[in-house]
Amino acid sequence: MTNKNFAQWKQLHYLWDSLEHFKNTWDRIPGIHTIQFTSGQKNLDIYVNENIEDASHRAIPIFFSGAISNRTTQLGPFFSGLGMTKKLDLPLIAIADPTLDDDRSLKLGWYLGNATDNLNKNLSETLDTLHQILGKELILVGGSGGGFAALNAGLDTKVSTTTLVWNPQTDIFEYSSRFVKDYLRSQYNFSHDTLRRDDWKKYCRTRTDIATRTSVITASTLLRPRRLVYLQNSGDSHRTDHLLPLWTATTTGELVEGQNLLGHSCGVYIAEFATGHAPPPASLIGSVLHELMDPDIDVKEIDSLKEFS
């Protein structure tokens, strides 16, 4: 807990000794909830806002965080989506990345953890539990590294979900080598010499991919969620390095500027939402999220995106 400051969020903090304890006892109480898992596995910190108790909402946004800037001056847990959901008066569950818990120098962990902490399984079971308790559709939300986490989590949940991502990574090894190597050093203890090898990506992947999923480049990623909205800046290198391989793995159709639909449930939108890898305007993301809160709306019917069709 030395790398965390729960008091900064000005919320009551609850500690649960297991996911089963949380499932059987939590009664939609707002605050920060820390769920403990088997010894040696990372805890999950979850921020729940006060709107979780509003029965009028038919879906629940689940926010995943991307890279943390100025990490050396900040203590976790790190939560995203608070400002947006407050402005829109929406419920929120934000999950902090426990990969960052034990290393204050690490800025990005993609919610992957290490070789022994079973984070993928614990995260997916937590999402399934939240669905069972709340009885509402989960909307997995994130950008960049948080977008990877949202896509990755959508592959493992037993319940159907909606996914909203922007400029996500789809293969972490194809992201900035500085962030990737920092993660590999921190969570897998790869040496500096190993990470200087010409074949470091191939060499390291043989070890990491035994324990976790570092790539979501599979047809299931776009097609498994009940609904999916994928926003990609046209001038971002992620368009070529991350979106195109995922699209090619899914369909033989051409990936074009503007709207790319796969049926009524999946929409990939390429436009100059923002410069380079910067996130699209919060107003656009918020508008799309607000419309997705209606589980009956098809992706192609989202008014906020019709200008890109």
Sine and cosine of phi, psi and omega as CSV:
sin_phi,cos_phi,sin_psi,cos_psi,sin_omega,cos_omega
0.00,0.00,-0.07,1.00,-0.09,-1.00
-0.91,0.41,-0.37,0.93,0.00,-1.00
-0.99,-0.12,0.26,0.96,-0.03,-1.00
-0.80,-0.60,0.53,-0.85,0.08,-1.00
-0.70,-0.71,1.00,0.00,-0.03,-1.00
-0.93,0.37,-0.47,0.89,-0.07,-1.00
-0.90,0.44,-0.42,0.91,-0.04,-1.00
-0.87,0.49,-0.40,0.92,-0.06,-1.00
-1.00,0.02,-0.13,0.99,0.07,-1.00
0.81,0.58,0.71,0.71,0.04,-1.00
-0.74,-0.67,0.44,-0.90,0.13,-0.99
-0.91,0.43,0.60,-0.80,-0.06,-1.00
-0.91,-0.43,0.80,-0.60,-0.03,-1.00
-0.89,-0.46,0.66,-0.75,0.00,-1.00
-0.91,-0.42,0.81,-0.58,-0.01,-1.00
-0.91,-0.42,0.73,-0.68,-0.12,-0.99
-0.99,0.13,-0.07,1.00,0.09,-1.00
-0.22,-0.98,0.27,-0.96,0.07,-1.00
-0.91,0.41,-0.58,0.81,0.02,-1.00
-0.90,0.44,-0.65,0.76,0.06,-1.00
-0.87,0.50,-0.72,0.69,0.04,-1.00
-0.86,0.51,-0.73,0.69,-0.05,-1.00
-0.88,0.48,-0.65,0.76,-0.09,-1.00
-0.99,0.11,-0.28,0.96,-0.16,-0.99
-0.87,-0.49,-0.60,0.80,-0.07,-1.00
-0.87,0.49,0.74,-0.67,-0.03,-1.00
-0.83,-0.55,0.81,0.59,0.04,-1.00
0.85,0.52,0.60,0.80,0.01,-1.00
-0.99,0.14,0.83,-0.56,0.07,-1.00
-0.91,0.41,0.27,-0.96,0.02,-1.00
0.78,-0.62,-0.22,-0.98,0.07,-1.00
-0.97,-0.23,0.79,-0.61,-0.05,-1.00
-0.88,-0.47,0.85,-0.52,0.05,-1.00
-0.98,-0.21,0.89,-0.46,0.00,-1.00
-0.98,-0.22,0.83,-0.56,0.01,-1.00
-1.00,-0.05,0.52,-0.85,0.03,-1.00
-0.84,-0.53,-0.14,-0.99,-0.03,-1.00
-0.79,0.61,0.53,-0.85,-0.01,-1.00
-0.77,0.64,0.74,-0.67,-0.01,-1.00
1.00,-0.05,-0.19,0.98,0.05,-1.00
-0.98,-0.21,0.55,-0.84,-0.12,-0.99
-0.94,0.34,0.61,-0.79,0.14,-0.99
-0.94,0.35,0.36,-0.93,0.16,-0.99
-0.92,-0.38,0.79,-0.61,0.08,-1.00
-0.98,-0.22,0.80,-0.60,-0.09,-1.00
-0.80,-0.59,0.78,-0.62,0.07,-1.00
-0.99,-0.16,0.79,-0.61,0.00,-1.00
-0.85,-0.53,0.83,-0.55,-0.02,-1.00
-1.00,0.03,0.11,-0.99,-0.13,-0.99
-0.93,0.36,-0.37,0.93,-0.03,-1.00
-0.96,0.27,-0.08,1.00,0.03,-1.00
-0.88,0.48,-0.38,0.92,-0.04,-1.00
-1.00,0.04,-0.05,1.00,-0.02,-1.00
-0.99,0.15,0.94,-0.34,-0.09,-1.00
-0.95,0.31,-0.19,0.98,-0.06,-1.00
-0.96,0.29,-0.34,0.94,-0.02,-1.00
-0.99,0.14,0.68,-0.74,-0.06,-1.00
-0.97,-0.24,0.01,1.00,0.02,-1.00
-0.57,-0.82,0.31,-0.95,-0.04,-1.00
-0.76,-0.65,0.89,-0.45,0.10,-1.00
-0.94,0.33,0.72,-0.69,0.08,-1.00
-0.90,-0.44,0.93,-0.36,-0.09,-1.00
-0.99,-0.12,0.70,-0.71,0.11,-0.99
-0.92,-0.40,0.62,-0.78,-0.06,-1.00
-1.00,-0.06,0.49,-0.87,0.11,-0.99
-0.99,-0.11,-0.53,-0.85,-0.04,-1.00
-0.91,0.41,0.55,-0.84,0.01,-1.00
-0.97,-0.26,0.87,-0.49,0.05,-1.00
-0.99,0.13,0.38,-0.93,0.00,-1.00
0.78,0.62,0.67,0.74,-0.11,-0.99
-0.87,0.49,-0.58,0.82,-0.09,-1.00
-0.92,0.40,-0.33,0.94,0.00,-1.00
-0.98,-0.22,0.04,1.00,-0.05,-1.00
-0.83,-0.56,0.55,-0.84,0.09,-1.00
-0.94,-0.35,0.60,-0.80,0.06,-1.00
-0.96,0.27,-0.08,-1.00,-0.03,1.00
-0.96,0.28,0.44,-0.90,-0.05,-1.00
-0.95,-0.31,0.83,-0.56,-0.03,-1.00
-0.86,-0.51,0.56,-0.83,0.04,-1.00
-0.87,-0.49,0.35,-0.94,0.13,-0.99
1.00,-0.05,-0.05,1.00,-0.09,-1.00
-0.91,0.42,-0.72,0.69,-0.03,-1.00
-0.91,0.42,-0.69,0.73,-0.04,-1.00
-0.90,0.43,-0.73,0.68,-0.05,-1.00
-0.95,0.32,-0.49,0.87,0.07,-1.00
-0.92,0.39,-0.68,0.73,0.00,-1.00
-0.89,0.45,-0.60,0.80,-0.03,-1.00
-1.00,0.01,-0.05,1.00,-0.03,-1.00
0.85,0.53,0.72,0.69,-0.02,-1.00
-0.93,-0.36,0.38,-0.93,0.15,-0.99
-0.94,0.35,0.34,-0.94,-0.01,-1.00
-0.50,-0.86,0.70,-0.71,0.31,-0.95
-0.82,-0.57,0.88,-0.47,0.03,-1.00
-0.92,-0.38,0.76,-0.65,-0.03,-1.00
-0.95,-0.33,0.82,-0.57,0.05,-1.00
-0.98,0.19,0.48,-0.88,0.02,-1.00
-0.99,0.12,0.95,-0.32,-0.02,-1.00
-0.94,0.35,-0.19,0.98,0.06,-1.00
-0.86,0.51,-0.46,0.89,-0.05,-1.00
-1.00,0.06,-0.09,1.00,-0.20,-0.98
-0.90,0.44,-0.65,0.76,-0.16,-0.99
-0.97,-0.26,0.24,0.97,-0.01,-1.00
-0.57,-0.82,0.97,-0.23,-0.07,-1.00
-0.95,0.31,-0.17,0.99,0.03,-1.00
-1.00,0.01,-0.22,0.97,-0.09,-1.00
-1.00,0.09,0.81,-0.59,-0.06,-1.00
-0.98,-0.19,-0.33,0.95,-0.09,-1.00
-0.50,-0.87,0.75,-0.66,-0.02,-1.00
-0.73,-0.69,-0.06,1.00,0.07,-1.00
0.84,0.54,0.28,0.96,-0.03,-1.00
0.86,0.51,0.58,0.81,-0.05,-1.00
-0.98,-0.18,-0.41,0.91,-0.01,-1.00
0.90,0.43,-0.47,-0.88,-0.02,-1.00
-0.85,-0.53,-0.26,-0.97,-0.14,-0.99
-0.96,0.28,-0.26,0.97,-0.15,-0.99
-0.85,-0.53,-0.08,1.00,-0.17,-0.99
-0.99,-0.10,0.03,1.00,0.14,-0.99
0.84,0.54,0.56,0.83,-0.15,-0.99
-0.91,0.41,-0.68,0.74,0.01,-1.00
-0.82,0.57,-0.73,0.68,-0.02,-1.00
-0.91,0.41,-0.72,0.69,-0.02,-1.00
-0.90,0.44,-0.61,0.79,0.01,-1.00
-0.92,0.38,-0.73,0.69,-0.03,-1.00
-0.91,0.42,-0.62,0.78,0.03,-1.00
-0.92,0.38,-0.55,0.83,0.07,-1.00
-0.91,0.41,-0.67,0.74,0.04,-1.00
-0.89,0.45,-0.68,0.73,0.04,-1.00
-0.88,0.47,-0.63,0.78,0.02,-1.00
-0.91,0.42,-0.68,0.74,0.04,-1.00
-0.87,0.49,-0.65,0.76,0.04,-1.00
-0.90,0.44,-0.68,0.73,0.00,-1.00
-0.88,0.47,-0.66,0.75,-0.03,-1.00
-0.94,0.33,-0.72,0.70,-0.14,-0.99
-1.00,0.05,-0.44,0.90,0.01,-1.00
0.91,0.41,0.45,0.89,-0.02,-1.00
-0.77,-0.64,0.40,-0.92,0.01,-1.00
-0.92,0.39,0.64,-0.77,0.06,-1.00
-1.00,-0.05,0.71,-0.70,0.09,-1.00
-0.94,-0.34,0.95,-0.32,-0.04,-1.00
-0.99,0.10,0.84,-0.54,-0.19,-0.98
-0.79,-0.61,0.72,-0.70,0.09,-1.00
-0.01,-1.00,0.38,-0.92,0.05,-1.00
-0.84,-0.54,0.49,-0.87,0.03,-1.00
0.83,0.56,-0.88,-0.47,0.03,-1.00
-0.91,0.42,-0.56,0.83,0.10,-1.00
-0.93,0.36,-0.48,0.88,0.08,-1.00
-0.92,0.39,-0.65,0.76,0.09,-1.00
-0.85,0.53,-0.71,0.70,-0.03,-1.00
-0.88,0.48,-0.65,0.76,0.01,-1.00
-0.91,0.41,-0.69,0.73,0.04,-1.00
-0.90,0.44,-0.67,0.74,-0.03,-1.00
-0.91,0.41,-0.70,0.72,0.01,-1.00
-0.90,0.45,-0.56,0.83,0.00,-1.00
-0.91,0.42,-0.33,0.95,0.03,-1.00
-0.98,0.18,-0.33,0.95,-0.16,-0.99
-0.94,-0.34,-0.32,0.95,-0.04,-1.00
-0.93,0.36,0.56,-0.83,0.05,-1.00
-0.99,0.14,-0.35,0.94,-0.01,-1.00
-0.99,-0.15,0.44,-0.90,0.04,-1.00
-0.95,0.30,0.56,-0.83,-0.05,-1.00
-0.69,-0.72,0.22,-0.97,0.23,-0.97
-0.95,-0.30,0.55,-0.83,-0.01,-1.00
-0.78,-0.62,0.72,-0.70,0.08,-1.00
-0.79,-0.62,0.91,-0.42,-0.04,-1.00
-0.72,-0.69,0.38,-0.92,0.10,-1.00
-0.67,-0.75,0.72,-0.70,0.02,-1.00
0.70,0.71,0.72,0.69,-0.07,-1.00
-0.98,0.22,0.43,-0.90,0.28,-0.96
-0.97,0.23,0.55,-0.83,0.10,-0.99
-0.89,-0.46,-0.24,0.97,0.11,-0.99
-0.60,-0.80,0.93,-0.36,-0.14,-0.99
-0.90,0.43,-0.44,0.90,-0.02,-1.00
-0.94,0.34,-0.24,0.97,0.04,-1.00
-0.99,-0.14,0.16,0.99,0.08,-1.00
-1.00,-0.01,-0.03,-1.00,0.00,-1.00
-0.77,0.64,0.83,-0.56,-0.08,-1.00
-0.88,0.48,-0.48,0.88,0.00,-1.00
-0.88,0.47,-0.73,0.68,0.00,-1.00
-0.93,0.38,-0.65,0.76,-0.02,-1.00
-0.90,0.43,-0.73,0.69,-0.02,-1.00
-0.92,0.40,-0.59,0.81,0.07,-1.00
-0.87,0.49,-0.68,0.74,0.03,-1.00
-0.90,0.44,-0.71,0.71,-0.04,-1.00
-0.91,0.42,-0.62,0.79,0.06,-1.00
-0.91,0.41,-0.68,0.73,-0.10,-0.99
-0.95,0.32,-0.71,0.70,-0.17,-0.99
-0.98,-0.19,-0.32,0.95,-0.03,-1.00
-0.82,-0.57,0.05,1.00,0.09,-1.00
0.84,0.54,0.52,0.85,0.10,-0.99
-0.93,0.37,0.65,-0.76,-0.04,-1.00
-0.98,0.19,0.29,-0.96,0.07,-1.00
-0.88,0.48,-0.61,0.79,0.02,-1.00
-0.89,0.46,-0.68,0.73,0.03,-1.00
-0.88,0.48,-0.67,0.74,-0.06,-1.00
-0.98,0.22,-0.09,1.00,0.11,-0.99
-1.00,-0.10,-0.09,1.00,0.01,-1.00
-0.89,0.45,0.52,-0.86,0.05,-1.00
-0.89,0.46,-0.53,0.85,-0.05,-1.00
-0.97,-0.24,0.52,0.85,-0.12,-0.99
-0.86,0.51,-0.59,0.81,-0.01,-1.00
-0.90,0.44,-0.76,0.65,-0.01,-1.00
-0.90,0.44,-0.68,0.73,-0.05,-1.00
-0.90,0.44,-0.72,0.69,-0.05,-1.00
-0.95,0.31,-0.58,0.82,-0.03,-1.00
-0.89,0.46,-0.54,0.84,0.00,-1.00
-0.89,0.46,-0.42,0.91,0.02,-1.00
-1.00,-0.03,-0.72,0.69,-0.06,-1.00
-0.91,0.41,-0.63,0.78,-0.15,-0.99
-0.98,0.22,-0.09,1.00,0.18,-0.98
-0.95,0.31,-0.53,0.85,-0.12,-0.99
-0.98,-0.22,-0.45,0.89,-0.11,-0.99
-0.49,-0.87,0.11,-0.99,-0.02,-1.00
-0.97,-0.25,0.94,-0.33,-0.03,-1.00
-0.99,-0.11,-0.05,1.00,0.04,-1.00
-0.67,-0.74,0.67,-0.74,0.07,-1.00
-0.92,-0.38,0.41,0.91,-0.01,-1.00
-0.98,0.18,1.00,0.08,0.01,-1.00
-0.44,-0.90,0.46,-0.89,-0.04,-1.00
-0.87,0.48,-0.48,0.88,-0.04,-1.00
-0.91,0.42,-0.44,0.90,-0.11,-0.99
-0.87,0.50,-0.73,0.69,-0.02,-1.00
-1.00,0.09,-0.45,0.89,-0.16,-0.99
-0.99,-0.16,-0.35,0.94,-0.07,-1.00
-0.96,0.29,-0.66,0.75,0.04,-1.00
-0.87,0.50,0.49,-0.87,0.05,-1.00
-0.90,0.43,-0.60,0.80,0.12,-0.99
-0.61,-0.79,0.54,-0.84,0.03,-1.00
-0.55,-0.83,0.75,-0.66,0.12,-0.99
-0.86,-0.51,0.82,-0.57,-0.09,-1.00
-0.83,-0.56,0.92,-0.39,0.00,-1.00
-0.98,-0.22,0.79,-0.61,-0.04,-1.00
-0.74,-0.67,0.85,-0.53,0.11,-0.99
-0.89,0.46,0.75,-0.66,-0.06,-1.00
-0.92,0.39,-0.49,0.87,-0.02,-1.00
-1.00,-0.04,0.13,0.99,-0.02,-1.00
-1.00,0.01,0.69,-0.73,0.03,-1.00
-0.87,0.49,-0.33,0.94,0.05,-1.00
-0.88,0.47,-0.40,0.92,0.02,-1.00
-0.86,0.51,-0.69,0.73,-0.01,-1.00
-1.00,0.07,-0.67,0.74,-0.15,-0.99
-0.99,0.16,-0.44,0.90,-0.12,-0.99
-0.83,-0.56,-0.73,0.68,-0.02,-1.00
-0.95,0.32,-0.74,0.67,-0.10,-1.00
-0.86,0.51,-0.72,0.69,0.05,-1.00
-0.88,0.48,-0.59,0.80,0.03,-1.00
-0.92,0.38,-0.70,0.72,0.02,-1.00
-0.88,0.47,-0.69,0.72,-0.01,-1.00
-0.90,0.43,-0.55,0.84,0.04,-1.00
-0.95,0.30,-0.24,0.97,-0.11,-0.99
-0.97,-0.23,-0.62,0.79,-0.13,-0.99
-0.47,-0.88,0.37,-0.93,0.10,-1.00
-1.00,-0.01,-0.04,1.00,0.00,-1.00
-0.92,0.38,0.41,-0.91,-0.01,-1.00
-0.97,0.25,0.63,-0.78,0.08,-1.00
-1.00,-0.08,0.90,-0.44,-0.15,-0.99
-0.86,-0.50,0.26,-0.97,0.11,-0.99
-0.90,0.44,0.64,-0.77,-0.01,-1.00
1.00,-0.09,-0.67,-0.75,-0.11,-0.99
-1.00,-0.01,0.74,-0.68,0.09,-1.00
-0.79,-0.61,0.94,-0.34,-0.07,-1.00
-0.97,-0.24,0.63,-0.78,0.22,-0.98
-0.89,-0.46,1.00,-0.09,-0.10,-0.99
0.91,0.40,-0.48,-0.87,0.01,-1.00
-1.00,-0.08,-0.10,0.99,-0.22,-0.98
-0.97,-0.25,-0.32,0.95,-0.08,-1.00
-0.78,-0.63,0.81,-0.59,0.06,-1.00
-0.77,-0.64,0.83,-0.56,0.09,-1.00
-0.95,-0.33,0.83,-0.56,-0.10,-1.00
-0.88,-0.47,0.85,-0.53,0.03,-1.00
-0.92,-0.39,0.87,-0.49,0.00,-1.00
-0.33,-0.95,0.20,-0.98,0.05,-1.00
-0.99,0.11,0.91,0.41,0.02,-1.00
-0.88,0.47,-0.62,0.79,0.02,-1.00
-0.41,-0.91,0.14,-0.99,-0.04,-1.00
-0.99,0.16,0.74,-0.68,0.08,-1.00
0.85,0.52,-0.77,-0.63,-0.07,-1.00
-1.00,-0.09,0.13,0.99,0.02,-1.00
-0.89,0.46,0.52,-0.85,0.00,-1.00
-0.93,0.38,0.48,-0.88,0.14,-0.99
-0.85,0.52,0.29,-0.96,0.01,-1.00
-0.82,0.58,0.66,-0.75,0.01,-1.00
-0.86,0.51,-0.51,0.86,0.00,-1.00
-0.90,0.43,-0.61,0.79,0.02,-1.00
-0.94,0.33,-0.74,0.67,0.01,-1.00
-0.86,0.51,-0.68,0.73,0.00,-1.00
-0.89,0.45,-0.65,0.76,0.01,-1.00
-0.90,0.43,-0.68,0.73,0.02,-1.00
-0.90,0.44,-0.71,0.71,0.01,-1.00
-0.87,0.49,-0.69,0.72,-0.02,-1.00
-0.86,0.51,-0.64,0.77,0.01,-1.00
-0.95,0.31,-0.59,0.81,0.02,-1.00
-0.93,0.36,-0.26,0.97,0.06,-1.00
-0.90,0.44,-0.28,0.96,0.14,-0.99
-1.00,0.00,0.96,-0.28,-0.06,-1.00
-0.89,0.45,-0.25,0.97,-0.06,-1.00
-1.00,0.05,-0.19,0.98,-0.06,-1.00
-0.99,0.15,0.72,-0.69,0.10,-1.00
-0.99,0.16,0.44,-0.90,0.00,-1.00
-0.83,0.55,-0.67,0.75,-0.06,-1.00
-0.93,0.36,-0.19,0.98,-0.02,-1.00
-0.99,-0.10,0.02,1.00,-0.06,-1.00
-0.94,0.33,0.91,-0.41,-0.07,-1.00
-0.88,0.48,-0.60,0.80,-0.07,-1.00
-0.89,0.46,-0.34,0.94,-0.08,-1.00
-0.93,-0.36,0.04,1.00,-0.08,-1.00
-0.92,0.39,-0.45,0.90,0.03,-1.00
-0.93,0.36,-0.26,0.97,0.00,-1.00
-0.99,-0.16,0.06,1.00,-0.04,-1.00
-1.00,0.08,0.00,0.00,0.00,0.00
